[in-house]
Amino acid sequence: MSGTVTMYSTTWCGYCRRLKGQMDREGIAYTEVNIEQDPESAAFVEKANGGNQTVPTVLFPDGSTLTNPSLAQVKQKIGASGSRSAALRLRRRCASAAACRTRAR
């Protein structure tokens, strides 16, 4: 199952780990892309961030992006796009954050 948003990240990014943990706890489905392993994604992140590879960069279904957003910003954005109800249904089906993470990817 694909996530409701795409998070561009790296393995070493503490801000990425924090946002992923928060989204997991809230049951927000996401697809994670490591920009160090995908040159096209790295180029996308650079374009979205004025030439910088700044992560986390989150891509929403409407094509907009936020760089290093707070959980509140993500929730507001997906609520506005109508994706939140699907994410909440996913959360209810999951027995744990690990199960949600597995299903969301």
CORPE-V701678 format. One record per residue. N is the residue number from 0. RES is the residue in one letter. SS is DSSP state (H for helix, E for strand, C for the rest). D_CENTER is the distance of its C-alpha to the mean C-alpha in whole Angstrom. Layout:
n->N res->RES ss->SS d_center->D_CENTER
n->N res->RES ss->SS d_center->D_CENTER
This chain:
n->0 res->M ss->C d_center->14
n->1 res->S ss->C d_center->11
n->2 res->G ss->C d_center->8
n->3 res->T ss->C d_center->8
n->4 res->V ss->E d_center->5
n->5 res->T ss->E d_center->5
n->6 res->M ss->E d_center->3
n->7 res->Y ss->E d_center->7
n->8 res->S ss->E d_center->9
n->9 res->T ss->C d_center->12
n->10 res->T ss->C d_center->14
n->11 res->W ss->C d_center->16
n->12 res->C ss->C d_center->14
n->13 res->G ss->H d_center->14
n->14 res->Y ss->H d_center->12
n->15 res->C ss->H d_center->9
n->16 res->R ss->H d_center->11
n->17 res->R ss->H d_center->11
n->18 res->L ss->H d_center->8
n->19 res->K ss->H d_center->7
n->20 res->G ss->H d_center->10
n->21 res->Q ss->H d_center->10
n->22 res->M ss->H d_center->8
n->23 res->D ss->H d_center->10
n->24 res->R ss->H d_center->13
n->25 res->E ss->H d_center->12
n->26 res->G ss->C d_center->11
n->27 res->I ss->C d_center->8
n->28 res->A ss->C d_center->8
n->29 res->Y ss->E d_center->5
n->30 res->T ss->E d_center->6
n->31 res->E ss->E d_center->6
n->32 res->V ss->E d_center->9
n->33 res->N ss->E d_center->11
n->34 res->I ss->C d_center->13
n->35 res->E ss->C d_center->16
n->36 res->Q ss->C d_center->17
n->37 res->D ss->C d_center->16
n->38 res->P ss->H d_center->18
n->39 res->E ss->H d_center->17
n->40 res->S ss->H d_center->14
n->41 res->A ss->H d_center->15
n->42 res->A ss->H d_center->17
n->43 res->F ss->H d_center->15
n->44 res->V ss->H d_center->13
n->45 res->E ss->H d_center->17
n->46 res->K ss->H d_center->18
n->47 res->A ss->H d_center->15
n->48 res->N ss->C d_center->16
n->49 res->G ss->C d_center->20
n->50 res->G ss->C d_center->20
n->51 res->N ss->C d_center->18
n->52 res->Q ss->C d_center->16
n->53 res->T ss->C d_center->14
n->54 res->V ss->C d_center->11
n->55 res->P ss->C d_center->8
n->56 res->T ss->E d_center->8
n->57 res->V ss->E d_center->5
n->58 res->L ss->E d_center->7
n->59 res->F ss->C d_center->8
n->60 res->P ss->C d_center->11
n->61 res->D ss->C d_center->14
n->62 res->G ss->C d_center->13
n->63 res->S ss->C d_center->12
n->64 res->T ss->E d_center->10
n->65 res->L ss->E d_center->10
n->66 res->T ss->E d_center->11
n->67 res->N ss->C d_center->10
n->68 res->P ss->C d_center->10
n->69 res->S ss->C d_center->11
n->70 res->L ss->H d_center->10
n->71 res->A ss->H d_center->13
n->72 res->Q ss->H d_center->12
n->73 res->V ss->H d_center->8
n->74 res->K ss->H d_center->11
n->75 res->Q ss->H d_center->13
n->76 res->K ss->H d_center->12
n->77 res->I ss->H d_center->11
n->78 res->G ss->H d_center->14
n->79 res->A ss->H d_center->16
n->80 res->S ss->H d_center->14
n->81 res->G ss->C d_center->16
n->82 res->S ss->C d_center->13
n->83 res->R ss->H d_center->13
n->84 res->S ss->H d_center->16
n->85 res->A ss->H d_center->15
n->86 res->A ss->H d_center->12
n->87 res->L ss->H d_center->15
n->88 res->R ss->H d_center->17
n->89 res->L ss->H d_center->15
n->90 res->R ss->H d_center->15
n->91 res->R ss->H d_center->19
n->92 res->R ss->H d_center->19
n->93 res->C ss->C d_center->18
n->94 res->A ss->C d_center->20
n->95 res->S ss->C d_center->18
n->96 res->A ss->H d_center->15
n->97 res->A ss->H d_center->16
n->98 res->A ss->H d_center->16
n->99 res->C ss->H d_center->13
n->100 res->R ss->H d_center->11
n->101 res->T ss->H d_center->14
n->102 res->R ss->H d_center->14
n->103 res->A ss->H d_center->10
n->104 res->R ss->C d_center->11
